[in-house]
C-alpha cells in the first residue's frame, strides 16, 4: 500500500465532516477513524457494524441513512 500521509492537514478542514467507518476494517483501522474524528474540527464519527472496509456495500441501506441524516443536520444547521 502507498504510504500517503495527510494527517497534518486534517485540522485545516473547515466544513462539517462525517467519518463513517467499518468496525472491523483492516485497511483503515478504527484507530485511524478515531484520529480523523479527533483532528478534524466539527467531525462526526459513526461506525457500521459488523463491517469491514466495504461497509457502504455491506450495509448500503444503513450507510445511506447515516449520510442522509448527517446531510440533513448540516443543511439545517447552515440555514439557521
Protein Blocks (a to p, Z undefined) as FASTA:
>chain_A
ZZddfklmmmmpccdcdddddfkbcklgfklmmmmmmmmghiacdddddddfklmmmmmm
lmmmmmmmmmmmmmmmmmZZ
